[in-house]
Amino acid sequence: MQRKLIPDYLEKLQVYQAGKPIHEVAREKGLTHISKLASNENPLGPSPFAIREMTNALWDVHRYPDMHATDLKTALAELYKVKKENIILGNGSEGIMGYIARAFIQPGEEVLTAEKTFIGFHILATAAGAKVVTVPRTADMRYDVKELAKAVNENTKVLYIANPDNPTGTYITEHEFDYLMQFVPKHTIVILDEAYFEFAQSTWDYPDSMKYRYDNVITLRTFSKAYGLGGIRVGYGFANEEFIAALHKVKLPFEPSLIAQKGAVGALKDYPHLERTIRNNTKRYYETLKFLDQRNFRPIRSITNFISFRTGSEAASDHLFNELLNRGVIIRPLKANKLPDWVRVSIGLKEEMKHFFSAMDDILPNYDNQYGRPSQG
């Protein structure tokens, strides 16, 4: 019998689908006015401080990066009042998830999370050969903490929680987190993926994981969202020293890149840019929520920089996506997240959201004739 080169669990795995790039839409549709609202990027772009640091670093790209990322770890350690030995860096927070899978998950081991959460984690866990166990969401699309508490057991190697969640924007509260952790074995690794922390931190009952000190919890955050550095891929994680030391054994030696390290250091120096980002997001978020509410699309209340809303069917989602694309607005259908009757729109600049509103109102008369609104049954 011939031995298979590719494991069954990899053959069945679907590749992650990113949002359509602007240049691709411009070429396909022949458009010049395009608003990309698909990938939860910072519409204000990167901080000028970050640009300066990256530009200066270009003269040194013939050198390998600092393997220990001393400057970036020092800046993060000072900001979060931790030791550098508590910090891991990677190519985005997904890069660190990859280290966790490589270091701790063996084929057949059990990984627990909620249904329809961040698809990147499902891909990484499945690629490691894990047995991915999911629990249903609540009716309002939140993590069902009680069901997670029932499902976690002595065989659970990893528990993954995206908080806030992508693609729903919902979150588990401090009370829910405290409740859940009572049931988690100490040998179960808990990943708290806080990619949208900066947008969520002012929510009164949001559990900032840095205020907890569990030895089996690793916090993941990123420079890709609020800091506007998605294009250079740099994420970071916090955990106990033993955990971090193990991850460094499987980490590729020169991640993140020189440019990524320098850009992240510059971004951390520019707090006013982060404040502007959050102010823009807050204002545009409420305008977008109001627009969708008034048109009976049942948007989910989010504490992130995106809003997901129900269309009612996969056909309606496809229609809305394609018609918006024809008008130069890129949103994200959520079929890959097993939410075929939902779509997600990122929060952009005022002009971009006006473009979205105008395109939606142009589409809706014909859309209603074919599909109606979810609130109309």
N, C-alpha and C positions, 0 to 999 in steps of 0.2 A: 504493500500500500504506500503510495507516494505521500510524503509529508507535506502539509500545506505551508506555504511561506507566509501567508497572511491569515491571522486568527479570525475566526468567525465574527467575534465582536467588533473587529475593525471593518470587515466587509460590510456590515450592516450600518456602520456609523455614517451619518450625513455631515458634510463639510459645513462649517460655520459660514453663514451668509451675511456679509456686511451690507450697509446701505449703499445705494448706487452713488458713485462718484459724480461730482458736478461736471467734469469734462466729458464723461460718458453720456450723460443726459444731453449736454449741449450738442454733442456730435449726433446723437440719435434723433433728437427732436428739432435740431436747427434753432435752438433758443439761445438768447443771450441773458435774459433775466431769469435766474434760477435761485431758488431758496432751498437749501438742503436742511431739512428738518427730520432727519432719519437716524442720526447716530449719537445724539445727546452730547454734541460737542459744544465748546464755549464759543458763542457767536462773537464775543468781543476779541477773540484771538488770544495769543500769548502776551504776557507782560513785556513791556519794553526792556525791563531788567533782564528777563530771560533771553530775549533776542540779543542783547548786548553780550551776555556771557557766552552764548552759543557762537556768535559771530567771532568773538576773540579766540574761541577754542578751535576755530577752523585751521588756524596756523599750526596746530599741534596734532592734526588727525593722522600724521604719519607715526605717531606714538600710540602705544596701547593705553587704554584707560587705566586709571588707578584701580587696581583689582579690589581694594578695600573701600573705595568710594569715600575716602576720609572726610572730605569737605561736606558732602551731602549727608552722611551719617551724623556728623557733628551738628549740622544745622537742624536735623530732625530730632536729635537727642536733646538739644537745647529747647526746641519748641514744645516737645511733649514730655520733658522732664524724665527721660529714661536714659539708660546706658547704651552706648553704641553696640554692645554685645546683645542687646534686645532687638536689634533691627536687621531685617533682611531686605535686599533690594532685588528688583527683577525687571524684565521687559514688560511693564504693565503688571497689574495685579494678577492677570491670567498667567504671567510667567511664574509668579510665586506659587500659584495653584499647581502649575506643572511640577515645580520642585517638590511640593507636598505629595503629589501623586507618585513621583519617582522615588521619594524617600520612604513613604509610609504605606502605600497601598499595593498589596500583592493581588494577583489574579484570583478572583473568587471571593475576595473580602467584601464586606457589606458597607455601603455608603448610603446615608439617609439624607433626604431633603424633601422639599415640597414639590408638588407637580407644577409644571409651567413656570419654573423660575429661570434664572440666568442660564442660557443654553450653553455658554462656554464651559461652565462647570460640568454639565452632563457629558460634553464631548471629552474633556480631560479625564473624568472618572471612568468613562466607558473605554477610552483608549488604554487605560491602565489595567483593564480587565476586571474592574470592580463590578459587583452586583449592586446596581443602583436601585434603591428602594425609595418610593415616593409616597407621600400622603396627600390626600385631596386638600384643596383650598377651602376656605370658608365661602359663604355665598357672596360676600363683598370682596372677594379676591385677595384675602389676606392669608398669611401663613396660619394654619390651624395649630396653635401651640399645644393644645390638649392632645390632638392626634399625634403630633411629633413625640410628645411625652410618652404616649402609649407604645409608639413604634420603636423608640430607642431601646437597645438592649445590650447585653454583654458582648454580642457579636458585632455591634456597630463600630466600625473602625473610624469613620469620619461622619460628622454631622455638619452639613453646609447650610448656612443661613445668609442670604443676601439682605442686608438691612441698611437702607431701604432696598426693596426688591426691584429688580429689572426683569420683566417689562411692566410691572403693575404700578410701581411707585409707592406701594403700601409698606408698612413697617410693623415690626413687633415692638411693643412698649417695654419700658423698664420692668413693670410688674410681670409681663409675660415672659421676659427673659429670665428674671429671677425664678419664676415658677418652673420653667423648662429645665434650668440648670440643676434643679433638685433631682432630676431623673437621669441625668447624663453620667455614665460611668467615668471615673477619672482617667481611664485609659482610652477613652474616645476623644479623638481630636475634633475640636469645634472650630470651624472656619467662619469667622464673622466678616463677610465681604461688605465693606463700607465705602464702596467706590463713590457714593453720592453723599458722603458725610458732611461736606461743607454746606450743602443745601439743607440738610436735615438737622444740623446741630442745634438750631434755635427752637426746634419743636420741643415743648415742655416735657413730654414723657418719652422722648427718644433716648435709648440707652447707649450713651457714648461708652464704647467698650474699654476705652483707656482708663475709665474710672474703676474697672474691675481688675482683679489680679488672679485669674484662674490659670493654673499651670498647663492646662490642656486646651487653652483658647489661643488662637492666632488671629489678630486683626489685620485685615488687608485694606489698603487705601491706595489712591492713585493720583498722578498729576494729569491724567488724561481728560478729566471732566472740568471741575471748577477752575483748575489752573491753566487750562487751554493748551496742554502739551501732548495731545493724543498722537500727534505725528511722530514723536520721538520715543514713545513707549517707555515710560518709567513709572514703576509702582513700588510700594514699600509695605512691609509688614512688621508687626510687633508681637513678640512672644517671649517666653522665658528663655534663658541663655542656653539651656540644654537643647531645647527645640530648635533654636536658631543655629546652633553649632551643627546639628544633624543636617539641616537644610543646606548649609554651606558645603557639605561634603558632596552633594549632588548638583550644586549650582554650577553653571558654566562660568569660568573664571573671570571673564571680562564683560559681564552684564551688570548694569546697563552700560551703554556706550559712553564714550567721552562726551559727546555732544549732549546726550541725555542727562548725564550727571551735572554738567555745567548749567544747562537750561533749568533743571529743577532747583538748583541752588539759587539762581537768579529769581525764579518765581517765588520762592519763599521770602525773599527780601521785599517783595512788592505787595504788602498787605492791602493798600488802597485799591489795587487792581482786583484783588479777590472781593473786596467790598462792593466795587462797581458791578462785578459779575453777579453777585447775589442780589443786589438791588434791581438790576435789569431783569433777572430771572423772576423775582417775586412779582414785579409789576406786570410783566408779560404773561406770567402764569395765570394770574387772576383774570386778566383780560381774555385769555384763551379759554379758561374754565367757564367764564360767563357766556362766551360765544357758543360753546358746545352745549352748555346747559339749556340755553335759550332755543337751541335747535334739537333738543330732546335726544341727544346722543349718549346719555348716561356715562359721562366721563368718570373715571376713578379719581378720587381725591388723592393727590400725590404730594410727597415732600421732596421731590427731586426736580430735575430740569426737563421733565417730559410728562406728557399726559397720554394715557391709553383710553380708548373709548370703543364701545361695542357698535358694530354695524348690523349684526343680526344673522349674517351668513358669510361663508367663504366667498361666494359670488359677489356679494355687496362689497366686501373688503377689496377684492381684486378690482372691481369697477372703480371704487373710490381712489385706490392707489394709481391706477392707470390714467384716470381722468385728471387727477391732480398733476401727474407726471407730464401729461400733455400741455399743462399750463405752467410748467416749470417749478412745481412744488414737489419735493421728494419727502415722502413719509415712509414709515416702516410697517408693512403687513406683519402680523404675528403668527402666521401659519407654522413657522419653524418652531415656535414656542408652544405648539399645540393649542393655539388660540386662533383658529382660522376666521372666527367671526369678530375679531378685534384688530385695531390698528393703533399705532403709536405715533405721536407727533412730538418732536423735540421743541423746546422753547428757544426761539431765536431773538433777533433784534426787532424793534418796533416795525420796521419796514418789511421784514420777512414775515412777521405774523399777519400784517395787513395783506400781504400777498396771499397767504394761506386763507384768510377770511374771505377775501374777494373771490379766489378760485373756488372755494367751497360753495359760496352763495351762487356762483355761476353754474356749478354742477348740480346742486340739490333739486331743482325742479324735475329734471329728467331722472335723477337718482330716485326721487320719491315715487315717480310713476312706475319704476321697476321693482323697488325694494321697500319703500317706506322707511320709517324710523323704528328702532327697536321698541320704543315706548308705545308704539301703535300696534304691538303684537306681532 
